[in-house]
Amino acid sequence: MVELDDGPARRLDMWLSVSSTSRKFRESWLPAKLSRQTSGLQTYIDVMHEQIGDSLAESEREVVVVIEQIDTLNAKTSKQRSISHDLSRALRPH
């Protein structure tokens, strides 16, 4: 009886086993790594969102202050015009 060389079959089995193990490792490791990276990115995005929100709120407050100052200056100018107009009428000869 002639024995067949089972070396190629054995090598194929080993390769498939290693390949399967490698694939399983990648399938379990990659999502975990991506999950950690995504988690880090989400933290960064949350911090940036908070900083931008704070900056926008601060800018909005500053704009409101400027608008209030302009309104006050406008009211003072209107009052001064009214006084000036009344004074010029009072000083005009009749």
C-alpha positions as CSV (number, residue, x, y, z in Angstrom):
1,M,0.0,0.0,0.0
2,V,1.3,3.5,-1.0
3,E,1.0,6.2,1.6
4,L,0.2,9.6,0.3
5,D,2.1,12.6,1.5
6,D,-0.3,14.6,3.6
7,G,2.1,17.5,4.1
8,P,0.3,19.8,1.7
9,A,-3.1,19.0,3.3
10,R,-1.6,19.5,6.8
11,R,-0.1,22.8,5.7
12,L,-3.4,23.9,4.2
13,D,-5.2,23.0,7.5
14,M,-2.6,25.0,9.5
15,W,-2.9,28.0,7.1
16,L,-6.7,27.9,7.4
17,S,-6.4,27.7,11.2
18,V,-4.0,30.6,11.4
19,S,-6.1,32.5,8.9
20,S,-9.3,31.9,10.9
21,T,-7.6,32.9,14.1
22,S,-6.2,36.0,12.4
23,R,-9.7,36.9,11.1
24,K,-11.3,36.3,14.5
25,F,-8.6,38.5,16.1
26,R,-9.2,41.3,13.6
27,E,-13.0,41.0,13.9
28,S,-12.7,41.3,17.7
29,W,-9.8,43.8,18.0
30,L,-10.7,46.3,15.2
31,P,-14.2,47.2,16.5
32,A,-12.8,47.6,20.0
33,K,-10.1,49.9,18.7
34,L,-12.5,51.9,16.6
35,S,-14.9,52.1,19.5
36,R,-12.1,53.6,21.7
37,Q,-11.1,56.0,18.9
38,T,-14.7,57.0,18.3
39,S,-15.2,57.5,22.0
40,G,-12.2,59.8,22.1
41,L,-13.5,61.7,19.1
42,Q,-16.9,62.0,20.7
43,T,-15.3,63.5,23.8
44,Y,-13.3,65.9,21.7
45,I,-16.5,66.9,19.8
46,D,-18.4,67.3,23.0
47,V,-15.7,69.6,24.4
48,M,-15.5,71.7,21.2
49,H,-19.3,71.9,21.1
50,E,-19.4,73.2,24.7
51,Q,-16.6,75.7,24.0
52,I,-18.3,77.0,20.9
53,G,-21.6,77.2,22.8
54,D,-20.0,79.1,25.6
55,S,-18.3,81.4,23.1
56,L,-21.6,82.1,21.2
57,A,-23.4,82.8,24.5
58,E,-20.6,85.2,25.5
59,S,-20.7,86.9,22.1
60,E,-24.5,87.2,22.3
61,R,-24.3,88.9,25.8
62,E,-21.7,91.3,24.4
63,V,-23.9,92.2,21.4
64,V,-26.8,92.8,23.7
65,V,-24.7,95.1,25.8
66,V,-23.7,97.1,22.7
67,I,-27.3,97.3,21.5
68,E,-28.4,98.6,24.9
69,Q,-25.5,101.2,24.8
70,I,-26.6,102.3,21.3
71,D,-30.2,102.5,22.5
72,T,-29.1,104.7,25.4
73,L,-27.0,106.9,23.2
74,N,-29.9,107.2,20.8
75,A,-32.3,108.2,23.6
76,K,-29.8,110.8,24.9
77,T,-29.4,112.2,21.4
78,S,-33.1,112.5,20.9
79,K,-33.5,114.3,24.2
80,Q,-30.6,116.7,23.4
81,R,-32.2,117.5,20.0
82,S,-35.5,118.1,21.7
83,I,-33.9,120.5,24.2
84,S,-31.9,122.2,21.5
85,H,-35.1,122.6,19.4
86,D,-37.0,124.0,22.4
87,L,-34.1,126.3,23.2
88,S,-33.8,127.7,19.7
89,R,-37.6,128.4,19.6
90,A,-37.4,130.1,23.0
91,L,-34.5,132.3,21.9
92,R,-36.1,133.3,18.5
93,P,-37.6,136.7,18.4
94,H,-41.3,136.7,18.2
